[in-house]
Amino acid sequence: MSNQHLDRAAKLEGFLKLDPNNTSLLGELADCCHRGGNQERALEIYDRLISLSGETPALLNSKGSTLLAMGRWQDAAEVFSKAVAADHGAAPLLFNLGYAQLGAGATKDAISNLVRAAELKADDPRIRYFLALAHEEVGDSDKAEQELARVIQFDPNHHDALAFSAHLQIAKGRIEQARKTLERLVEAHPRSAEALWLKGQFEMLNFDAARALEYLRRAEALSADDPDILIAIGQANLMLHRATAARQALARAITLDPREPMAHVAMGWACLFENNLSQAEQSFAQALRLDPEQVDAQAGLALVYLGKNDVPRAQEALQRAKHIDPANATVLITEGALASKQGNPDVGRQVMEQLMTTSSFGQTGWTNRELMQRGAQSATVRRVTGKWTRYVRRQQRTRGKSTLH
């Protein structure tokens, strides 16, 4: 497929041979290379322009933007720092510096510069959005939400601000608010795979797997090779006791991302539902190799060993699971099953009563409120958090090609 920017760059390269120090020609060539994706050549030309014209804020900004597109966050931050020193009253330069620092991990410095940029350009939703990300990065979710509210005030249908707001509301257990935010997000962006995935996860957390699957299928139609979507489809099918459909989706997810532990956990449960104990054991063991803290994998192993009548190993796996999260619903179910297997029905009944109290199974509406409020101990909340983090990082790489001017 032809790249119009690189096609133009090739012509400009020919003209440059006739006039190698023409700064206008060099500037257009660098911009074409940058927009066309040839960042190495763009960087060479910007360095040449700087040697001819000096370190002007505009040239430093262009060079920094090129470095961002190459993923060189720290180098970009150093270049933007020079640009800000030369023109400390320019909001775009301050934003670009803060943006680069955020990507480089210097989050506190990023906040400082993003706040300065916001003071100069108070109604810019993009500055506010990344300021929210920076606040969340340092653990100040309250300030993050304040900035997101400002973003939505300026841009009511801002995709990422609505998604980020819903993410924080879910993590804080503000379920009804999250529901309204997600409905607004999906209505405004019906063809966003990320929005549909997040809404599907929400419905699963509310134990409405059938409704979740409707959103997840729409997300899959838009992004067929997204392993996170496929894992969620597998999980929803498991909730509906459709082990074969779950296993098929999870097999695709594992092919796309073999190092994602949650895919192997869900695959283990699909195999367990099909009574394929050997394959279930392999899947759970692989999940634990990737992440030893996968409590559902340890509980799954306990059930595998119980199915093999190996009670001592089942007890060992259960104890490991309880050490990770003693109140986890799967752990409690496994503990009850093991107690019944050992002829202790009273213990099994007590465990099931604890399960009902812990997770509010059977209630109308939000049936998992207490589990959700424990935040990081919920596997699905961790899943939402993990995908959101990857989404933000991917968007940062994309946006590095179009910094503020």
C-alpha positions as CSV (number, residue, x, y, z in Angstrom):
1,M,0.0,0.0,0.0
2,S,1.3,3.4,-1.0
3,N,2.3,5.8,1.8
4,Q,1.7,9.3,0.5
5,H,4.0,10.9,3.0
6,L,6.9,8.6,2.2
7,D,6.2,9.0,-1.5
8,R,6.5,12.7,-1.1
9,A,9.7,12.2,1.0
10,A,11.3,10.3,-1.8
11,K,10.8,13.2,-4.2
12,L,12.1,15.6,-1.7
13,E,15.2,13.5,-1.2
14,G,16.0,14.1,-4.9
15,F,15.5,17.8,-4.6
16,L,17.7,17.9,-1.4
17,K,20.7,16.6,-3.4
18,L,20.5,19.8,-5.5
19,D,20.2,22.1,-2.4
20,P,21.4,20.2,0.7
21,N,21.2,23.1,3.1
22,N,17.7,24.4,2.2
23,T,16.1,24.6,5.6
24,S,12.5,24.8,4.2
25,L,13.1,21.7,2.1
26,L,14.7,19.9,5.1
27,G,11.7,20.8,7.3
28,E,9.1,19.5,4.9
29,L,11.2,16.3,4.3
30,A,11.5,15.7,8.1
31,D,7.8,16.2,8.6
32,C,7.0,13.8,5.7
33,C,9.3,11.1,7.2
34,H,7.8,11.6,10.6
35,R,4.2,11.3,9.4
36,G,5.1,8.4,7.1
37,G,6.7,6.4,9.9
38,N,10.4,6.7,9.0
39,Q,11.3,8.1,12.4
40,E,15.1,7.4,12.1
41,R,15.4,9.5,8.9
42,A,13.2,12.2,10.4
43,L,15.5,12.3,13.5
44,E,18.6,12.6,11.3
45,I,17.1,15.6,9.4
46,Y,15.9,17.4,12.6
47,D,19.4,17.1,14.0
48,R,20.7,18.5,10.8
49,L,18.2,21.4,10.9
50,I,19.2,22.1,14.5
51,S,22.9,22.3,13.5
52,L,21.9,24.8,10.8
53,S,19.3,26.9,12.7
54,G,20.0,26.3,16.3
55,E,17.9,24.7,19.1
56,T,14.7,26.7,18.5
57,P,11.6,25.6,20.5
58,A,9.8,24.6,17.3
59,L,12.7,22.3,16.1
60,L,13.1,20.8,19.6
61,N,9.4,20.1,19.7
62,S,9.5,18.3,16.4
63,K,12.6,16.3,17.4
64,G,10.9,15.4,20.7
65,S,7.8,14.3,18.9
66,T,9.9,12.0,16.7
67,L,11.6,10.5,19.7
68,L,8.2,9.8,21.3
69,A,7.1,8.0,18.1
70,M,10.2,5.8,18.5
71,G,9.3,5.0,22.1
72,R,12.3,6.9,23.4
73,W,10.5,8.6,26.3
74,Q,13.5,9.7,28.3
75,D,15.3,11.1,25.4
76,A,12.2,12.9,24.3
77,A,11.8,14.4,27.8
78,E,15.3,15.8,27.7
79,V,14.6,17.4,24.4
80,F,11.3,18.9,25.5
81,S,13.0,20.2,28.7
82,K,15.3,22.3,26.4
83,A,12.3,23.5,24.5
84,V,10.4,24.5,27.7
85,A,13.6,26.3,29.0
86,A,13.6,28.4,25.8
87,D,9.8,29.1,26.0
88,H,8.4,28.4,29.4
89,G,5.1,30.0,28.7
90,A,4.0,27.6,25.9
91,A,1.3,25.2,27.1
92,P,1.9,22.7,24.2
93,L,5.6,22.4,25.1
94,L,4.8,21.9,28.8
95,F,2.2,19.2,27.8
96,N,4.6,17.4,25.6
97,L,7.3,17.5,28.4
98,G,4.8,16.1,30.9
99,Y,3.5,13.5,28.5
100,A,7.1,12.3,27.8
101,Q,7.9,12.2,31.5
102,L,4.8,10.2,32.2
103,G,5.9,7.6,29.6
104,A,9.4,7.6,31.0
105,G,8.1,6.9,34.5
106,A,9.0,10.3,36.0
107,T,5.3,10.8,37.0
108,K,5.8,13.4,39.7
109,D,7.7,15.6,37.3
110,A,5.0,14.9,34.7
111,I,2.3,16.1,37.1
112,S,4.2,19.3,37.7
113,N,4.4,20.2,34.1
114,L,0.9,19.0,33.2
115,V,-0.5,21.2,35.9
116,R,1.5,24.2,34.5
117,A,0.1,23.4,31.0
118,A,-3.4,23.2,32.4
119,E,-3.1,26.6,34.1
120,L,-2.1,28.1,30.7
121,K,-4.7,26.2,28.7
122,A,-7.5,25.4,31.2
123,D,-10.1,24.2,28.7
124,D,-7.9,21.6,26.9
125,P,-9.4,18.2,27.6
126,R,-6.3,16.4,26.4
127,I,-4.1,18.0,29.0
128,R,-6.6,17.3,31.8
129,Y,-6.9,13.6,30.6
130,F,-3.2,12.9,30.9
131,L,-3.1,14.8,34.2
132,A,-5.7,12.3,35.4
133,L,-3.6,9.4,34.3
134,A,-0.6,10.8,36.1
135,H,-2.5,11.3,39.3
136,E,-3.8,7.7,39.1
137,E,-0.2,6.5,38.4
138,V,0.9,7.9,41.8
139,G,-2.1,6.5,43.6
140,D,-4.2,9.6,43.9
141,S,-7.4,8.4,42.3
142,D,-9.5,11.2,43.9
143,K,-7.5,13.9,42.0
144,A,-7.7,11.7,38.9
145,E,-11.5,11.6,39.1
146,Q,-11.6,15.4,39.5
147,E,-9.6,15.9,36.3
148,L,-11.7,13.4,34.5
149,A,-14.8,15.3,35.5
150,R,-13.3,18.4,33.9
151,V,-12.5,16.5,30.7
152,I,-16.1,15.3,30.5
153,Q,-17.3,18.8,31.2
154,F,-15.3,20.1,28.2
155,D,-16.0,17.0,26.0
156,P,-19.1,15.1,27.2
157,N,-18.4,12.1,25.0
158,H,-14.6,11.8,25.5
159,H,-14.1,8.1,25.0
160,D,-11.0,7.6,27.2
161,A,-12.3,9.9,30.0
162,L,-15.6,8.0,30.2
163,A,-13.8,4.6,30.1
164,F,-11.2,5.7,32.7
165,S,-14.0,7.1,34.9
166,A,-15.9,3.8,34.7
167,H,-12.7,1.9,35.5
168,L,-12.2,3.9,38.7
169,Q,-15.8,3.7,39.7
170,I,-15.7,-0.1,39.4
171,A,-12.5,-0.3,41.4
172,K,-14.1,1.8,44.1
173,G,-17.3,-0.2,44.3
174,R,-19.5,2.7,43.0
175,I,-21.5,0.2,40.9
176,E,-24.6,2.2,39.9
177,Q,-22.5,5.2,38.9
178,A,-20.2,2.9,36.8
179,R,-23.3,1.4,35.1
180,K,-24.5,4.9,34.0
181,T,-21.0,5.9,32.8
182,L,-20.7,2.7,30.8
183,E,-24.1,3.1,29.2
184,R,-23.1,6.6,28.2
185,L,-19.8,5.4,26.8
186,V,-21.3,2.6,24.7
187,E,-24.1,4.9,23.4
188,A,-21.5,7.5,22.4
189,H,-19.1,5.0,21.0
190,P,-21.0,1.9,19.7
191,R,-18.1,0.8,17.6
192,S,-15.4,1.0,20.2
193,A,-14.2,-2.5,21.1
194,E,-12.7,-1.2,24.3
195,A,-16.1,0.3,25.4
196,L,-18.0,-2.9,24.6
197,W,-15.4,-5.0,26.3
198,L,-15.6,-2.9,29.5
199,K,-19.4,-3.1,29.4
200,G,-19.2,-6.8,29.0
201,Q,-16.9,-7.2,31.9
202,F,-19.3,-5.1,34.0
203,E,-22.2,-7.4,33.1
204,M,-20.2,-10.4,34.1
205,L,-19.4,-8.9,37.5
206,N,-23.1,-8.5,37.9
207,F,-23.5,-12.2,37.0
208,D,-25.4,-11.5,33.8
209,A,-23.2,-13.6,31.5
210,A,-25.8,-13.8,28.7
211,R,-25.9,-10.0,28.5
212,A,-22.2,-9.8,28.8
213,L,-21.8,-12.1,25.9
214,E,-23.9,-9.8,23.7
215,Y,-21.5,-6.9,24.2
216,L,-18.4,-9.1,23.9
217,R,-19.5,-10.6,20.6
218,R,-19.9,-7.1,19.3
219,A,-16.4,-6.3,20.6
220,E,-15.0,-9.4,18.9
221,A,-16.6,-8.4,15.6
222,L,-14.6,-5.1,15.8
223,S,-11.4,-6.6,17.1
224,A,-11.2,-10.3,16.3
225,D,-7.6,-10.8,17.5
226,D,-7.8,-9.2,20.9
227,P,-6.9,-11.8,23.5
228,D,-8.6,-9.9,26.3
229,I,-11.9,-10.0,24.4
230,L,-11.5,-13.7,23.7
231,I,-10.7,-14.4,27.4
232,A,-13.8,-12.5,28.4
233,I,-15.9,-14.5,25.9
234,G,-14.4,-17.7,27.4
235,Q,-15.3,-16.6,30.9
236,A,-18.8,-15.6,30.0
237,N,-19.4,-19.0,28.3
238,L,-18.1,-20.7,31.5
239,M,-20.6,-18.8,33.5
240,L,-23.3,-20.1,31.1
241,H,-21.9,-23.7,31.5
242,R,-20.8,-23.8,27.8
243,A,-17.5,-25.4,28.3
244,T,-16.8,-26.2,24.6
245,A,-17.5,-22.7,23.4
246,A,-15.3,-21.4,26.2
247,R,-12.5,-23.7,25.4
248,Q,-12.6,-22.7,21.7
249,A,-12.4,-18.9,22.5
250,L,-9.6,-19.5,25.1
251,A,-7.5,-21.6,22.7
252,R,-7.5,-18.6,20.3
253,A,-6.6,-16.3,23.2
254,I,-3.7,-18.5,24.2
255,T,-2.4,-18.6,20.7
256,L,-2.4,-14.8,20.5
257,D,-1.0,-14.3,24.0
258,P,0.5,-17.4,25.5
259,R,1.9,-15.5,28.5
260,E,-1.4,-14.3,29.8
261,P,-2.1,-16.3,33.0
262,M,-5.9,-15.6,33.1
263,A,-6.3,-17.4,29.7
264,H,-4.7,-20.5,31.1
265,V,-6.8,-20.3,34.3
266,A,-10.0,-20.1,32.3
267,M,-8.9,-22.9,30.1
268,G,-8.3,-25.0,33.1
269,W,-11.8,-24.5,34.3
270,A,-13.2,-25.3,30.8
271,C,-11.3,-28.5,30.8
272,L,-12.4,-29.2,34.4
273,F,-16.1,-28.7,33.4
274,E,-15.5,-31.3,30.6
275,N,-13.9,-33.6,33.1
276,N,-10.6,-33.5,31.3
277,L,-8.6,-33.6,34.5
278,S,-5.2,-34.0,32.9
279,Q,-5.6,-31.0,30.6
280,A,-7.1,-29.0,33.4
281,E,-4.1,-29.7,35.6
282,Q,-1.7,-28.7,32.8
283,S,-3.5,-25.4,32.2
284,F,-3.7,-24.5,35.9
285,A,0.0,-25.4,36.4
286,Q,0.9,-23.1,33.4
287,A,-1.1,-20.3,34.9
288,L,0.8,-20.6,38.2
289,R,4.2,-20.7,36.4
290,L,3.3,-17.4,34.8
291,D,1.7,-15.9,38.0
292,P,2.0,-17.8,41.3
293,E,-0.7,-15.6,42.9
294,Q,-3.5,-16.9,40.6
295,V,-5.8,-18.0,43.4
296,D,-8.4,-19.5,41.0
297,A,-5.7,-21.7,39.5
298,Q,-4.7,-23.1,42.9
299,A,-8.3,-23.7,43.8
300,G,-8.8,-25.4,40.4
301,L,-5.8,-27.7,41.1
302,A,-7.4,-28.7,44.4
303,L,-10.6,-29.8,42.5
304,V,-8.5,-31.6,39.9
305,Y,-6.7,-33.6,42.7
306,L,-10.1,-34.1,44.4
307,G,-11.4,-35.6,41.1
308,K,-8.4,-37.9,41.1
309,N,-9.2,-38.9,44.7
310,D,-5.8,-37.5,45.8
311,V,-7.1,-35.8,48.9
312,P,-3.7,-34.9,50.4
313,R,-2.6,-33.0,47.3
314,A,-6.1,-31.4,47.1
315,Q,-5.7,-30.1,50.7
316,E,-2.2,-28.8,49.9
317,A,-3.5,-26.9,46.9
318,L,-6.4,-25.6,48.9
319,Q,-4.1,-24.3,51.6
320,R,-2.0,-22.5,49.0
321,A,-5.2,-20.9,47.6
322,K,-6.4,-19.8,51.1
323,H,-3.0,-18.3,51.8
324,I,-3.5,-16.1,48.7
325,D,-7.1,-15.1,49.3
326,P,-9.1,-17.0,52.0
327,A,-12.4,-15.2,51.2
328,N,-12.3,-15.9,47.5
329,A,-15.5,-17.4,46.3
330,T,-13.8,-20.2,44.3
331,V,-11.7,-21.0,47.3
332,L,-14.8,-21.3,49.5
333,I,-16.5,-23.5,47.0
334,T,-13.5,-25.8,46.8
335,E,-13.2,-25.9,50.6
336,G,-16.8,-26.9,50.8
337,A,-16.4,-29.6,48.2
338,L,-13.3,-31.0,49.9
339,A,-15.1,-31.0,53.3
340,S,-18.0,-32.9,51.8
341,K,-15.7,-35.4,50.1
342,Q,-14.1,-36.1,53.5
343,G,-17.4,-36.7,55.1
344,N,-17.7,-33.4,57.0
345,P,-21.1,-32.0,55.7
346,D,-21.3,-29.6,58.6
347,V,-18.0,-28.0,57.6
348,G,-19.2,-27.9,54.0
349,R,-22.4,-26.2,55.0
350,Q,-20.6,-23.6,57.2
351,V,-18.3,-22.8,54.2
352,M,-21.3,-22.3,51.9
353,E,-22.9,-20.0,54.4
354,Q,-19.7,-18.0,54.5
355,L,-19.7,-17.9,50.7
356,M,-23.2,-16.5,50.7
357,T,-22.3,-13.8,53.2
358,T,-19.0,-12.9,51.4
359,S,-20.3,-12.6,47.9
360,S,-24.0,-11.9,48.3
361,F,-24.9,-14.6,45.9
362,G,-28.6,-14.7,45.1
363,Q,-29.4,-11.1,45.9
364,T,-31.1,-8.9,43.3
365,G,-29.1,-6.2,41.5
366,W,-25.4,-6.0,42.2
367,T,-24.7,-9.5,43.6
368,N,-20.9,-9.2,44.1
369,R,-20.6,-5.8,45.9
370,E,-18.5,-6.9,48.8
371,L,-16.1,-8.8,46.6
372,M,-15.8,-5.8,44.3
373,Q,-15.1,-3.5,47.2
374,R,-12.1,-5.6,48.0
375,G,-10.7,-4.3,44.8
376,A,-7.4,-6.0,43.8
377,Q,-8.6,-9.3,45.3
378,S,-11.2,-9.6,42.5
379,A,-9.8,-11.4,39.5
380,T,-12.1,-9.5,37.1
381,V,-11.2,-6.1,38.5
382,R,-7.5,-7.1,38.1
383,R,-8.4,-8.0,34.5
384,V,-10.1,-4.7,33.9
385,T,-7.1,-2.9,35.4
386,G,-4.6,-4.8,33.4
387,K,-6.3,-4.2,30.1
388,W,-6.8,-0.6,30.9
389,T,-3.1,-0.2,31.6
390,R,-2.2,-1.9,28.3
391,Y,-4.7,0.2,26.5
392,V,-3.3,3.4,27.9
393,R,0.3,2.4,27.0
394,R,-0.8,1.6,23.5
395,Q,-2.6,4.9,23.1
396,Q,0.4,6.7,24.5
397,R,2.6,5.1,21.7
398,T,0.0,6.1,19.1
399,R,-0.4,9.6,20.4
400,G,3.4,10.1,20.5
401,K,3.1,10.7,16.8
402,S,0.8,13.7,17.2
403,T,1.9,15.8,20.2
404,L,0.4,19.2,20.8
405,H,1.5,22.2,18.8
